[in-house]
């Protein structure tokens, strides 16, 4: 369930309904069997504060981008995931729900690209995609990431038709002392830590609240689960999941991960029950 790239002119508020709808499809594509009526989608999105006009606008944009397709089922208008949409969401699942950080012994992958000045727009696209995948900038035209991101980078750059401009060199090894001195230059860990701290500040109280719930509301669980997953997926695509030896001992990402997976364990079941109950309603 990756975060699709947005244009520079897309406002944050305008993007939010589209992101939430993609989060919904990512979580419940098996439950809805890839298709949901627009009426049911509007009802469910209302529970995360997205109104009907915003839903209709968002699905139109997602349709234009080729991620969903309009389809009527038993006379009901609705939308199903396109093959591209299914692939996009499947690729994101390991990032969102995986907990495997990189190991120093795995090595590193270097992405080296060269783009002619006449095609500098492609240079911007390459930089943007590598940044979104969690690569750090080691030098002009040279980006670095843990080895485990190599295959994903190869695939994502390939789908953009930019493979001819970039080479990946896998299995690079560097001394620990060199890595420790350079990691803060290659990645903005301070900014990433601040994002994780913000996640903790928002969702730690939610975790405490749910830990006190004896009879949780399925509808409330759905709303909170959608929000926490939507917030989490926007963070983890910026995080290269560096080896623990290269991170501060009090790394905020560790606390954020405990909160996310704690809420995931508590909310997933009742949230799915709520979706099924809405789908079975007339």
DAQUI-V441417 format. One line per field, one symbol per residue. burial: + if it has 9 or more other C-alpha atoms within 8 Angstrom, else -. A space follows every 10 residues. Layout:
burial=???
This chain:
burial=++-------- ----+-++++ ++++++-++- ---+++++-+ ++-+++++-+ +--++--++- +++--+++++ -+----++++ ++-+++-+++ +++-++---- -++--+++++ +++-+----+ -++--+--++ ++++++++-- +++++++-++ --++-+++-- -++--+++++ ++------++ --++-++--- -++-+++-++ --++--+--+ -----+-+++ ++++++++++ ++++++++++ -++--+---- +++-++--++ -+++--++-+ ++++++-+-- --
